[in-house]
């Protein structure tokens, strides 16, 4: 054996016999490409071959029957061929490295040919069979559920990609193995198509859940009580918390592995496109499910009625806020995990168009026809852009971040100018309100109610409005922008005062005019006191001044109404020479009764809705009238003859007057023509 090993001629003969026996054993299983390779080798090229120990052939020749014994056939699998292929790839890589600097002249006639064994073709065939098996499974995506199958398939992809890379970059392989290269390339293309399809399906269908936006209170409740639904949402094999976009860590790892294989094989663009399409669809579907959001164009916004926009704007606000805190950060994190290094560009493409659409909606709302009722929704949008969009901007790359900031600035400017113009419209509407129909009963005027409620709600946005007026007002330079909103508010209040003063003159009855001013004045003061924001703007001095004006109107009312009635309870004209003039006394009682009946009839139809003001008026009237009437009755009632005469002239007792005063200002339009009260005996 040692002699044979040392004898070069014998060694050559054994190699020749080995080559021949191998070709006989493999027969028709050898691929066309490999057949060509064998012929070249037999023709005397200096190719590397599969070496077989000569001793093995010697044993076969000396067998009892004088024939070779066929070894038991071992089924070939991808796994069994993988180690051999790895060794071949290592050898091919080394061969390529060793000959990378060799010139054509140095190669000589035989060149640096590298033979590819026939098992490579078998490996490719088995891999194609594996792909075919998974392609025909229904449902298609099941292979990822078996970790061993995942490793086997992806490792096979790696080997095919490595093989293609080496074949295409080795000159001798390009020259001698065209058929094998075509075969391997076809298999690689099929593998990439398979992975692309699987990537798309996994991306779309392996979301464990697309969670709703959870508030802090809901999160506390979630932590305190894990119900069955929560348990069902926990992925198998662990208790990890799944957050948007809702993939388990295992799935993210698998998706990243697919990306790595496709990029390594030169199919990164196809993989990215599948990702972009899939994630855009999933994001829009999630926003529709969680926020009821759907894209609307600027033209569609312009055509919407205000009622439709009032529904759309809260949805827009919620969507932008949720994208700022949850959906967009989730998209960026997912891109970072699956496409590390490319996450910025992918995130930009998935979300940038949606961010621009958000801003387009905001500008479209600002461009709709102005009306006072739109102010608060416009301010909601303004606040969302101010408070929510900076976080969105920071997620984008610098170039797009600058673009978005410019767009946000433009949208906020347009919204701010619209808000200021709406305030100006309110001012103009007060100026132009010149209705000549007095409000029945001297009640609070609708313009007062509308204006004060409008200002009250406006002042809930006080900080925002101050910023809007400071940043977007086009007022004269000499007017301080620091108090621009406060000054605007004061102007509106002054205009409202003047308008109410003019409307009070529509009442021919001076006391009713006073009631009208008291009603409106009290309503204004109460609204201001009830709102810390508007009170802060108007200040205590203004409120004290208005309260003083109300007291003046109260005094004028008392004088114009009850002062005249008190005149009937005086002593003048009732005595002559220290004696009661009965006819004059009887006439005095008659006049008092008639005047009181008329006051009661009229003023029960007047309206004082503010309970405190109503009580103050009644108390003040009672305090003036009852003591005076009681004293008048005590002094002069005795001079009327008891019985019929008394009943004729003394219509009311003091208690009756008090009861009737408590009926005033009820707005009772069905009051009887004559005041009546239960006589007290």
Residue pairs with C-beta under 8 A, 6 or more apart in sequence:
1 55
1 58
3 10
4 10
4 11
4 14
4 54
4 55
4 58
5 11
5 54
10 54
11 54
14 52
14 54
14 57
15 49
15 51
15 52
17 57
18 50
18 51
18 52
18 54
18 57
19 38
19 41
19 42
19 49
21 57
21 68
22 50
22 52
23 30
23 38
25 70
26 118
29 118
29 122
30 38
30 118
30 121
31 118
31 121
31 179
31 180
31 183
32 179
33 116
33 121
33 177
33 178
33 179
33 180
33 183
34 116
34 117
34 118
34 120
34 121
34 180
36 176
36 179
37 47
37 115
37 116
37 176
37 177
40 47
40 113
40 115
40 176
41 47
41 49
41 115
45 110
45 113
46 110
46 113
47 113
47 114
47 115
48 91
48 114
48 115
49 115
50 117
60 67
60 68
60 69
61 68
63 69
74 80
76 119
76 122
76 126
77 126
78 123
78 126
78 127
78 130
78 152
78 156
79 152
81 119
81 122
81 123
81 126
82 123
82 155
82 156
82 159
84 117
84 119
85 119
85 120
85 123
85 159
85 163
86 159
88 116
88 117
88 120
89 159
89 162
89 163
89 166
91 114
92 114
92 166
92 167
92 170
92 173
93 166
95 112
95 114
95 170
96 166
96 169
96 170
99 107
99 112
99 172
102 112
111 172
111 175
112 171
112 172
113 172
113 175
113 176
114 170
114 172
114 173
116 173
116 177
116 180
120 163
120 180
120 184
121 180
121 183
123 159
124 160
124 183
124 184
124 187
127 156
127 160
127 187
127 191
128 187
128 190
130 152
130 153
130 156
131 187
131 190
131 191
131 194
134 140
134 142
134 143
134 153
134 194
135 194
137 143
140 197
140 198
140 201
141 198
141 201
141 202
141 205
143 149
143 150
143 153
143 198
144 150
144 198
144 202
144 251
144 254
150 254
150 257
154 257
154 258
154 261
156 191
157 191
157 195
157 261
157 265
158 261
158 264
160 184
160 187
160 188
160 191
161 188
161 261
161 264
161 265
163 184
164 181
164 184
164 185
164 188
164 265
166 173
167 173
167 174
167 177
167 180
167 181
167 184
168 174
168 181
173 181
174 181
188 265
191 265
192 262
192 265
192 267
192 270
195 258
195 261
195 262
195 267
195 271
196 262
196 267
196 270
196 271
196 274
198 258
199 255
199 258
199 259
199 262
199 271
199 274
199 275
200 274
200 277
200 278
202 251
202 254
202 255
202 258
203 255
203 274
203 275
203 278
203 279
203 282
204 278
204 281
204 282
206 247
206 248
206 251
207 245
207 246
207 247
207 282
208 233
208 235
208 242
208 246
208 247
208 248
209 233
209 242
209 246
210 244
210 245
210 246
210 282
210 285
210 286
210 289
210 290
211 242
211 243
211 244
211 246
212 290
213 290
213 322
213 325
213 326
214 222
222 230
233 242
234 240
234 242
235 242
235 248
235 250
237 250
240 248
240 249
242 248
243 330
244 286
244 326
244 327
244 330
245 279
245 282
245 286
245 330
245 331
245 334
247 255
247 334
252 334
252 337
252 338
255 338
256 337
256 338
256 339
256 340
258 271
259 268
259 271
259 275
259 338
259 339
262 268
262 270
262 271
263 271
272 339
272 342
272 346
275 338
275 339
275 346
276 346
276 349
276 350
279 331
279 334
279 346
279 350
280 350
283 327
283 331
283 350
283 351
283 354
284 295
284 354
286 327
287 293
287 319
287 322
287 323
287 327
288 294
290 322
291 315
291 318
291 319
291 322
292 315
293 315
293 316
293 318
293 319
295 354
295 357
296 304
296 312
296 361
297 360
298 360
298 361
298 363
298 364
301 309
301 312
301 361
301 364
301 365
301 368
302 364
302 367
302 368
304 312
304 368
306 368
306 371
306 373
306 374
309 365
309 368
309 374
309 377
310 377
312 361
313 365
313 377
313 380
313 381
314 380
316 358
316 361
316 362
316 381
316 384
317 380
317 381
317 384
319 358
320 358
320 384
320 385
320 388
320 389
320 392
321 384
321 388
323 351
323 354
323 355
323 358
323 392
324 388
324 389
324 391
324 392
325 388
325 391
328 347
328 351
328 355
328 392
328 395
329 395
331 347
331 350
331 351
332 343
332 347
332 395
335 342
335 343
335 344
335 346
335 347
335 350
336 343
339 346
344 396
344 397
345 397
347 395
347 396
348 396
348 397
348 400
351 395
351 396
352 396
352 400
355 392
355 396
355 404
356 404
356 407
358 389
359 385
359 404
359 407
359 408
359 410
359 411
362 381
362 385
362 411
362 414
362 415
363 410
363 411
363 414
363 415
365 374
365 377
365 378
365 381
365 415
366 378
366 381
366 411
366 414
366 415
366 417
366 418
367 414
368 374
370 418
370 421
370 422
370 425
371 422
371 425
372 422
372 425
372 426
372 429
372 454
374 418
374 422
375 419
375 422
375 423
375 454
375 458
376 457
376 458
376 461
378 415
378 418
378 419
378 422
379 419
379 461
379 464
379 465
379 468
381 415
382 412
382 415
382 416
382 419
382 464
382 468
383 461
383 464
385 408
385 411
385 412
385 415
386 412
386 464
386 467
389 404
389 408
392 404
393 401
393 404
393 405
393 408
394 401
396 404
412 472
413 471
413 472
416 468
416 471
416 472
417 472
417 474
419 465
419 468
419 472
420 468
420 469
420 472
420 473
420 474
423 458
423 465
423 488
423 492
426 451
426 454
426 492
427 488
427 491
427 492
427 495
430 447
430 451
430 492
430 495
430 496
430 499
431 495
431 499
433 447
433 499
435 503
436 506
437 506
438 503
438 506
438 507
438 516
439 445
439 446
439 503
439 516
440 605
440 607
441 512
441 515
441 605
441 606
441 607
441 667
442 507
442 512
442 513
442 515
442 516
442 519
442 606
442 607
443 516
443 519
443 607
443 609
443 667
444 519
444 520
444 523
444 609
445 500
445 503
445 516
445 520
447 496
447 499
447 500
448 496
448 500
448 520
448 523
448 524
449 523
451 492
451 496
452 496
452 523
452 524
452 527
452 528
453 527
455 489
455 492
455 493
455 527
455 534
456 527
456 530
456 531
456 534
458 465
458 489
459 465
459 489
459 531
459 533
459 534
459 537
460 531
460 533
462 485
462 533
462 534
462 536
462 537
465 485
466 484
466 485
466 486
468 485
469 481
469 484
469 485
469 488
470 481
470 482
470 484
470 485
473 481
473 484
475 481
475 484
479 487
480 487
485 537
486 537
489 534
489 537
489 538
490 537
490 538
493 524
493 538
493 542
496 524
500 516
500 517
500 520
500 521
501 517
503 516
504 513
504 516
504 517
505 513
507 513
507 516
509 602
510 556
510 560
511 556
511 557
511 560
511 561
511 603
512 606
514 553
514 554
514 556
514 557
514 560
515 557
515 606
515 608
515 665
517 549
517 550
517 553
518 550
518 553
518 554
518 557
518 608
518 613
518 617
519 607
519 608
519 609
519 610
519 613
521 546
521 549
521 550
521 553
522 550
522 610
522 612
522 613
523 610
524 546
525 543
525 546
525 547
525 550
526 610
527 534
528 534
528 535
528 538
528 542
528 543
529 535
529 543
535 543
554 616
554 617
554 620
557 617
558 620
558 621
558 624
561 599
561 603
562 599
562 621
562 624
562 625
564 595
565 592
565 595
565 596
565 599
565 625
566 624
566 625
566 628
568 588
568 591
568 592
568 595
569 592
569 628
569 629
569 631
569 632
573 581
573 584
573 588
574 580
574 581
574 584
574 585
574 588
574 636
575 581
580 636
580 639
582 639
582 640
585 636
585 639
585 640
585 649
586 640
586 649
588 636
589 640
589 649
589 650
589 651
590 649
593 649
593 651
593 652
596 652
596 657
596 660
596 675
597 673
597 674
597 675
600 660
600 663
600 664
600 671
600 675
601 671
601 672
601 673
601 674
601 675
603 664
603 665
604 663
604 664
604 665
604 666
604 668
604 671
605 667
605 668
605 669
605 671
606 664
606 665
606 667
607 665
607 666
607 667
608 614
608 617
608 665
614 665
617 664
617 665
618 661
618 662
618 664
618 665
621 661
621 664
622 658
622 661
625 657
625 661
626 654
626 657
626 658
629 652
629 654
629 657
630 654
633 650
633 653
633 654
637 646
637 650
640 646
640 649
640 650
652 660
652 677
653 679
653 680
655 680
656 677
656 678
656 679
656 680
659 677
659 678
660 675
660 677
